[in-house]
């Protein structure tokens, strides 16, 4: 495949059989995966991100459906982002939180929070019930560019963990889990805002938010981070809400 800098990588991919779509009712999905035997270097990761791939554990994947192209990769333009009034309130409510960037190694404290979050917020989803094996395979990968960020309150209690990857041109928001009892904090929103602030401090131009589907309510929150770019026909272009 060709990358944005015209270098050629000899990469192998495989396609899954059709399976139920996780986001659209009555739709079947197929997924394209990078052959896991090849491994994911930083250079390959950067190149695949530019053409719409995401990471889950050790796997790089992209939707590859025959009759549907609803899943669109989106990223926020960091330098132009201005938090809304509601987002500013979220930042203010979480001023007391401290944070620490860590390698993606296993922590029982992290897993207990993850299990609590999945059981409370996603009991009807395909990630339920949570398990330690699932947690490890999904979020823990032995790569320098993969990190976990802890957020703790002033008493030292762990309230949220964000998994993110550092790319050449930005941060990729992989997943965030948090204490479901801390509803007032809007910790999912706060984690994205924190990553936007971090990307700005690192002078990285983008924060990648994964896939967006116009008709999926679970993904509508991504429109709140503007200006947003969307990948259409292998070209990044400014997203329009119209």
PyMOL commands that set and color helices and strands:
alter all, ss='L'
color gray80, all
select helices_A, chain A and resi 36-38+42-50+85-93+108-121+132-139+183-185+187-201+217-224
alter helices_A, ss='H'
color red, helices_A
select strands_A, chain A and resi 13-15+19-20+28-29+31-34+54-56+59-63+72-77+98-103+146-152+158-166+170-178+206-212+228-232+235-238
alter strands_A, ss='S'
color yellow, strands_A
deselect
rebuild
show_as cartoon
